[in-house]
Amino acid sequence: MMKKYSGKPSKQRKRHFNAPLHKKHKLVAAHLDSKLRGKLGARSLPLRKGDKVRVMRGDFKDHEGEITKVDLKALKVYIDGAVVEKADGTRIEYPIHPSNIEIIEVDRKDEIRDKAIERKGE
C-alpha cells in the first residue's frame, strides 16, 4: 500500500500554501476560550468576520477586538484596533496569523454557523 502524501516538509509547505480556498477555510481556525469550550462543546472553530478574539502572541498580545477581515489567500486575520503606523504616517491594519488568536465570543448571526457548532459539540 502506498503512502498518500509525502512527509517532506517542502512538499507539506507547498500543499499548505497552494491549497484551494475551500480547504484554506479550515486552516483559518482558532482555539476557543476555556469558558466557551465548555459552553459550545468544541475546542476550536473557523474564524469569521464579527467574532470577538484575543491575541495571544506577538506585538498585540492581550489585545481584544472584533475581526474586520479574514484573508483566506494569505491565511491572515485583521482585528479591529490592531493597527501600525507606517513611516509616512498612514495607519494600516496589521495581519495576524490565526494560530496566535483565541476566540472569546462567537458571532452567531446565521444558522449555518449554529449548525456547524452543533455538529462539533456532538
Backbone as a ProteinNet text record, in pm:
[ID]
protein_1_A
[PRIMARY]
MMKKYSGKPSKQRKRHFNAPLHKKHKLVAAHLDSKLRGKLGARSLPLRKGDKVRVMRGDFKDHEGEITKVDLKALKVYIDGAVVEKADGTRIEYPIHPSNIEIIEVDRKDEIRDKAIERKGE
[TERTIARY]
82.8	0	88	53.2	135.5	87.5	183.7	152.5	82.7	-20.4	-98.6	-22.7	43.3	115.1	261	343.1	483.9	501.8	597	627.5	731.1	778.8	881.4	828	897.5	849.6	825.7	909.2	892.4	762	726.2	601.1	479.6	497.4	389.8	360	466.9	450.8	385.3	427	370.6	220.4	178.2	35.7	-40.2	25.5	-36	-63.9	34.2	20.1	-52.8	-55.9	-124.9	-260.8	-310.2	-438.8	-552.4	-658.8	-774.6	-845.5	-922.1	-983.8	-1077.6	-1148.1	-1239.4	-1164.4	-1038.8	-956.7	-887.1	-855.2	-790.1	-884.2	-1015.2	-1110.7	-1091	-1059.6	-1034.5	-901.2	-805.7	-675.1	-684.5	-785.9	-805.3	-901.1	-856.8	-935.9	-854.4	-924.1	-856	-922.1	-846.1	-897.1	-1002.7	-1092	-1193.6	-1142.7	-1192	-1163.8	-1215.6	-1152.9	-1189.2	-1336.8	-1392.7	-1534.8	-1624.9	-1585.8	-1664.6	-1656.2	-1540.1	-1518	-1622.9	-1645.4	-1743.9	-1886.1	-1913.4	-2047.6	-2085	-1989.7	-2018.3	-1983	-1900.2	-1860.6	-1765.1	-1686.5	-1588.5	-1457.9	-1348	-1216.4	-1178.1	-1213.7	-1178.4	-1286.9	-1285.6	-1381.1	-1312	-1356.2	-1303.3	-1340.9	-1249.3	-1272	-1364.3	-1447.6	-1539.9	-1536.2	-1570.2	-1582.6	-1691.6	-1661.9	-1758.9	-1727.8	-1645.3	-1605.9	-1520.2	-1538.2	-1454	-1338.9	-1215.3	-1097.2	-996.9	-903.8	-792.9	-663.5	-567.3	-437.4	-352.4	-293.5	-218.1	-66.9	-19.9	123.2	151.6	274.6	318.2	306	320.5	320.6	188.9	79.5	-52.5	-105.6	-15.1	-54.9	-153.4	-258	-365.5	-461.3	-443.5	-536.9	-664.8	-779.4	-908.1	-980.7	-1044	-1118.5	-1200	-1273.5	-1358.5	-1284.5	-1306	-1242.9	-1310.6	-1229.1	-1283.7	-1269	-1169.8	-1145.5	-1072	-1111.3	-1041.5	-986.3	-853.9	-787.3	-748.7	-831.7	-805.7	-682.8	-660.3	-548	-413.8	-402.7	-278.3	-278.9	-391.5	-408.5	-382.3	-441.7	-426.1	-562.2	-567.4	-688.7	-657.4	-752.8	-736.3	-833.7	-781.2	-860	-873.8	-993.4	-1022.8	-929.2	-853.9	-764.1	-621.1	-593.8	-455.8	-398.9	-346.1	-305.4	-160.9	-86.9	50.6	58.1	152	170.1	291.9	272.9	382.6	469.8	582.8	678	617.7	525.1	464.7	344.7	315	209	75.8	58.9	-68	-78.3	-199.8	-223.3	-287.8	-233	-287.4	-313.3	-411.4	-440.2	-328.2	-291.2	-180.8	-234.8	-184.3	-232.9	-178.4	-265.4	-227	-261.1	-170.3	-192	-294.3	-386.7	-492.6	-443.5	-324.1	-273.7	-239.1	-228.1	-194.3	-317.6	-434.5	-560.5	-644.9	-723.4	-818.2	-955.7	-1056.8	-1192.4	-1253.5	-1302.9	-1364.3	-1516.4	-1564.9	-1709	-1740	-1834.1	-1867.9	-1983.9	-1970.1	-2077.1	-2172.9	-2295.2	-2390.6	-2510.2	-2482.6	-2591.4	-2660.4	-2588.8	-2652.4	-2667.2	-2766.6	-2798.8	-2696.5	-2622.4	-2520	-2411	-2371.6	-2269.7	-2322.8	-2448.7	-2509.4	-2508.9	-2539.8	-2539.5	-2398.9	-2298.6	-2159.2	-2116.9	-2157.4	-2124.3	-2192.3	-2318.1	-2390.3	-2323.2	-2278.2	-2210.2	-2081.7	-2006.5	-1880.3	-1903.8	-2012.7	-2040.8	-2093.5	-2132.1	-2187.8	-2085.1
-117.7	0	125.1	222.5	342.7	452.4	534.7	648.7	754.9	819.1	914.7	1045.5	1097.5	1223.6	1207.1	1292.7	1293	1355.8	1307.7	1364.8	1474.7	1501.5	1604.7	1741.4	1812.4	1943.9	2041.2	2037.2	2130.2	2103	1975.4	1941.1	1970.8	1955.7	1989.5	2139.7	2220.6	2366.3	2402.9	2335.9	2361.9	2336.4	2224	2191	2290.4	2333.8	2428.7	2562.4	2616.5	2749.2	2746.6	2633	2623.1	2553.8	2539.1	2472.2	2556.3	2490	2564.8	2635.5	2739.9	2823.5	2746.4	2644.8	2570.6	2489.5	2455.9	2386.4	2485.8	2604.6	2707.2	2758.7	2748.2	2794.2	2720.4	2592.2	2515.1	2553.3	2599.8	2639.8	2771.6	2852	2979.6	2954.7	2872.6	2838.5	2871.5	2891.6	2926	2853.5	2842.8	2780.6	2868.9	2805.7	2878	2906.3	3013	3046.2	2931.4	2907.8	2793.9	2797.3	2916.6	2926.6	2887.4	2930.2	2897.3	2749.2	2689.8	2548	2460.8	2486.1	2407.9	2435.6	2561.6	2601.4	2543.7	2550.5	2504.8	2357.7	2302.8	2162.6	2139.4	2241.6	2229.6	2292.4	2251	2303.6	2423.6	2418.3	2527.2	2543.8	2659.6	2690	2773.2	2761.3	2851.2	2996	3088	3229.2	3291.8	3384	3455.7	3603.2	3685.6	3828.5	3849.5	3929.8	3956.2	3884	3779.9	3710.7	3803.3	3795.5	3872.8	3782.4	3831.9	3749	3820.8	3741.5	3793	3745.3	3834.9	3799.2	3740.5	3622.9	3551.9	3567.6	3601.2	3612.4	3735	3783.3	3889.9	4029.3	4129.2	4269.7	4313.4	4250.2	4289.7	4193	4127.8	4030.7	4094.4	4019.1	4058.8	4163.1	4198.2	4291.6	4216	4275.3	4213.7	4302	4239.5	4315.6	4224.6	4287.3	4215	4193.8	4079.2	4051.7	4137.4	4214.4	4300.7	4237.4	4148.4	4087.2	3954.2	3854	3725.1	3707.6	3698	3683.2	3536.5	3462	3319.2	3296.9	3386	3368.8	3375.9	3471.4	3489.9	3416.5	3354.1	3287.6	3383	3502.1	3603.9	3659.4	3719.8	3779.2	3923.1	4013.2	4152.8	4183.3	4244.8	4270.2	4420.2	4459.3	4598.7	4649.9	4754	4813.9	4766.8	4657	4610.2	4684.3	4804.3	4894.9	4936.6	4949.1	5000.9	5128.3	5213.5	5337.5	5324.7	5355.7	5348.1	5473.6	5471	5581.6	5713.3	5706.2	5829.4	5875.7	5804.8	5846.3	5777.7	5705.1	5635.3	5515.2	5487.3	5374.7	5260.3	5139.8	5022.2	4911.6	4826.7	4712.2	4610.3	4548.6	4453.8	4311.6	4235.3	4097.6	4004.6	3921.3	3829.3	3687.2	3594.3	3453.2	3393.6	3310.6	3255.2	3170.1	3113.7	3031	3115.1	3246.4	3335.3	3402.5	3349	3410.5	3311.5	3364.4	3283.6	3349.2	3270.7	3323.8	3340.2	3462.2	3485.4	3504	3535.4	3547.6	3513.4	3421.9	3375.7	3457.2	3501.6	3573.1	3468.2	3462.1	3358.1	3418.8	3500.5	3566.4	3475.1	3379.6	3293.8	3149.7	3081.3	2945.6	2842.2	2871.8	2778.2	2761.1	2872.4	2867	2790.3	2811.1	2739.8	2589.2	2548.9	2406.7	2348.7	2425.5	2380	2362.6	2455.2	2446.5	2325.5	2300.5	2184.1	2054.3	2047.9	1928.1	1903.2	2010.4	1995.9	1953.8	2002.7	1975.8	1835.1	1764.2	1628.9	1529.3
0	0	0	-84	-96.9	-2.7	38.8	122.8	37.5	93.5	17.1	-7.6	97.4	85.3	127.1	72.7	107.8	246.7	320.9	452.4	443.6	322.5	302.8	344.9	432.7	476.1	360.7	259.4	146.6	73.2	59.4	-9	79.2	211	303.2	296.2	294	282.7	151.1	43.9	-88.2	-88.1	-30	-23.8	64.5	171.5	264.1	195.1	125.6	65	-69.5	-137	-265.3	-254.5	-132.5	-111.2	-169.6	-218.8	-267.5	-150.6	-182	-78.5	13.9	-38.6	47.8	153.7	127.1	227.2	319.2	265.8	347.8	456.1	433.7	534.2	666.7	660.7	782.6	847.2	764.8	818.2	895.3	862.8	932.5	1048.9	1144.2	1262	1386.9	1497.9	1623	1739.9	1849.1	1970.8	2035.4	2108.9	2183.8	2324.7	2384.5	2523.8	2611.4	2725.7	2810.2	2852.6	2874.7	2912.7	2795.9	2676.5	2556.1	2523.4	2550	2520	2587	2715.6	2789.7	2742	2709.1	2667.3	2530.3	2435.4	2299.1	2276.5	2364	2348.8	2233.7	2199	2090.4	2134.8	2073.5	2108.3	2022.8	1892.6	1801.6	1695.8	1631	1524.2	1416.8	1291.3	1187.9	1220.4	1193.5	1223.1	1119.6	1166	1079.4	1115	1016.4	1039.9	1145.2	1245.6	1351.8	1482	1478.4	1601	1686.7	1819.3	1909.9	1952.2	1938.4	1964	2054.1	2109.1	2189.3	2124.3	2109.6	2052.5	2164.5	2140.4	2243.3	2229.3	2110.3	2084.3	1999	2005.3	1916	1975.1	1888.5	1930	1992.1	1952.5	2001.8	2106.8	2181	2283.1	2380.9	2416.1	2507.6	2448.9	2323.1	2258.2	2223.3	2256.1	2224.3	2124.7	2027.1	1928.1	1837.8	1748.5	1655.6	1523.4	1460.6	1331.4	1225.1	1152.3	1047.6	910.1	894.5	764.3	782.7	705.4	703	562.8	552.5	422.9	403.8	330.1	309.5	222.5	128.3	36.5	110.6	203.5	277.2	411.8	448.5	577.9	693.8	686.8	790.5	830.7	948.9	1002.8	1044.2	1021.6	1060.3	1173.4	1280.8	1400.7	1423.3	1463.7	1492.8	1603	1575.2	1674.3	1665.8	1594.7	1576	1454.7	1480.2	1373.5	1393.9	1284.4	1289.2	1205.4	1242.7	1169.1	1079.3	951.6	855.6	867.4	799.8	806.8	758.4	661.7	609.8	694.5	803.1	894.1	873.8	763.4	741.5	833.9	877.3	968.4	891.2	907.3	839.1	941.4	909.9	996.3	982.4	1093.4	1095.7	1080.7	982.2	964.6	1073.3	1129	1236.8	1195.4	1223.7	1190.8	1287.9	1238.5	1323.6	1440.6	1431.9	1541.4	1664.2	1647.2	1758.6	1818.3	1787.7	1828.2	1906.9	2000.6	2076.9	2064.7	2033.7	2020.1	2159.4	2188.8	2319.8	2309.2	2188.1	2167.1	2021.4	2000.3	1866.3	1811.5	1686.1	1616.7	1559.8	1614.2	1573.7	1501.6	1401.2	1328.6	1228.8	1173.1	1072.2	1121.8	1066.2	1111.3	1064	958	909.2	1015	1077.5	1183	1303.7	1338.2	1450.7	1426.9	1303.7	1270.2	1280.7	1237.7	1246	1390.3	1476.3	1619.2	1681.9	1644.8	1697.6	1654.9	1528.5	1478.2	1556.5	1583.8	1656.8	1800.1	1860.9	2001.7	2028.7	1924.4	1944.3	1988.2
[MASK]
++++++++++++++++++++++++++++++++++++++++++++++++++++++++++++++++++++++++++++++++++++++++++++++++++++++++++++++++++++++++++

